[in-house]
Amino acid sequence: MSDNEIYDVVQIGYGSVGQTMAALLGRTGHRVAVFERRCSHYLGRESCIDTALYGAVHDSASVPAYFGWEAAGIIRYHDHVEVRLRSARIDERGGVVRGEVARTVRTRYLIGADGAASLVRDHIGAGLLLIEFHDGAHTFECKLAERWRDGRIFLIGDAAHILPPAVERRTTQGVRDAQALAWRLDLALRGFGGSALLDSYESERVPHVRALIDRKANGMGYNSFDVDVIVIGTDPPGLTAAAEIASSGARVRILEQRPLDPASALPEWAGKHGVDIRFGREVVGVDDNGVRVTVTSKDPQGRSYLTTARRYVAQP
Ligand SMILES: Cc1cc2nc3c(=O)[nH]c(=O)nc-3n(C[C@H](O)[C@H](O)[C@H](O)COP(=O)(O)OP(=O)(O)OC[C@H]3O[C@@H](n4cnc5c(N)ncnc54)[C@H](O)[C@@H]3O)c2cc1C
């Protein structure tokens, strides 16, 4: 197929999850192309899943994988997406050496399977939400993309979620993303389902990954909520509330918008009762569904954090 024609699906990235997606799409018979900046399918960490998937993909003649091509830019039109590619290779130290050769492809749908530092995720402007588990000794950080779909563009695998090994085998969740998206795209390309069906990819997968994080946290001995109570702000009423709650044994996290001022000592009781204060966190959203409250906050670098609790106390 020449680059002047329009693909049904273009996928950026051919890691473990990308290979799964390509194998699933290959069975649908749609016009699919994959672009990967590495020079071969080999991922540098040998695993059975990669070898098995590579065989499956190569049995699917309709999924050409073009190696040595890096997506450099994305432009959206109402009925298709254009992807600018340039030649690339990975050097001995793992750095990307970019070439001059450029190429443009057009597609009806674009999949970002381009890993944790996803260009496709950046393009749709989806920041990463951080969910932390904290037990004093360890902090486990899970990251979820704010959005997994924007129009004709989708995220799967590490582009959509980065879970620490203690929480989950990451590839497993990525394979589930691929399964959830492949049949929806297949139906959409055959004229069924419309936008609501494609939206349901994200609404199915996000609660699943969130539930998995909660369950794993539970299994690891943590409360399935991050903390029991979130207190917003360190003004005197907030500190009094936090002190009272903490003295009854509840786990409290205070989110304070002001940056940490090393000159002002933290109240001694905070450490004693295990109250955890996060400075430089501006609260931008509170979602209380009656069972648990999810507070979204941002740090000065614009990173977003989700903290969940049974309840929260806001400053009057
Ligand atoms: C060292 C290491 C060991 C791991 N071990 C395990 C394990 O034992 N079990 C487990 O479940 N998980 C493991 N993981 C995590 C697991 O590898 C990832 O969760 C999984 O690979 C995610 O797959 P992915 O396809 O989403 O992303 P990736 O595997 O990261 O693949 C993304 C691909 O996209 C390509 N790419 C990125 N940007 C572009 C671009 N602009 N243009 C073209 N191509 C691009 C990259 O070259 C890469 O091949 C490990 C990760 C690492 C780094």
The ligand as an ORCA input file, in Angstrom:
! r2SCAN-3c Opt
* xyz 0 1
  C      13.698     -3.505     31.846
  C      12.216     -3.791     31.941
  C      11.766     -5.028     32.421
  C      10.409     -5.306     32.526
  N       9.991     -6.534     32.968
  C       8.669     -6.827     33.016
  C       8.198     -8.111     33.394
  O       8.980     -8.996     33.735
  N       6.852     -8.341     33.377
  C       5.965     -7.386     32.983
  O       4.763     -7.649     32.941
  N       6.376     -6.164     32.628
  C       7.699     -5.859     32.617
  N       8.094     -4.621     32.243
  C       7.117     -3.655     31.841
  C       6.658     -4.031     30.464
  O       7.772     -4.181     29.617
  C       5.787     -2.921     29.924
  O       4.720     -2.690     30.779
  C       5.258     -3.359     28.612
  O       6.341     -3.623     27.777
  C       4.413     -2.274     28.023
  O       4.315     -2.513     26.668
  P       4.042     -1.324     25.688
  O       3.980     -2.000     24.359
  O       2.891     -0.524     26.155
  O       5.296     -0.361     25.827
  P       6.837     -0.623     25.446
  O       7.205     -2.042     25.634
  O       7.626      0.425     26.131
  O       6.878     -0.361     23.885
  C       6.754      0.920     23.333
  C       7.411      0.864     21.979
  O       7.146      2.079     21.301
  C       8.313      2.494     20.620
  N       8.207      3.949     20.468
  C       8.154      4.883     21.462
  N       7.993      6.107     20.934
  C       7.937      5.952     19.583
  C       7.783      6.869     18.494
  N       7.650      8.189     18.692
  N       7.767      6.352     17.244
  C       7.918      5.016     17.020
  N       8.076      4.114     18.017
  C       8.073      4.582     19.284
  C       9.466      2.050     21.513
  O      10.664      1.883     20.773
  C       8.933      0.729     22.061
  O       9.324     -0.367     21.289
  C       9.455     -4.307     32.141
  C       9.910     -3.075     31.669
  C      11.271     -2.805     31.568
  C      11.727     -1.463     31.038
*
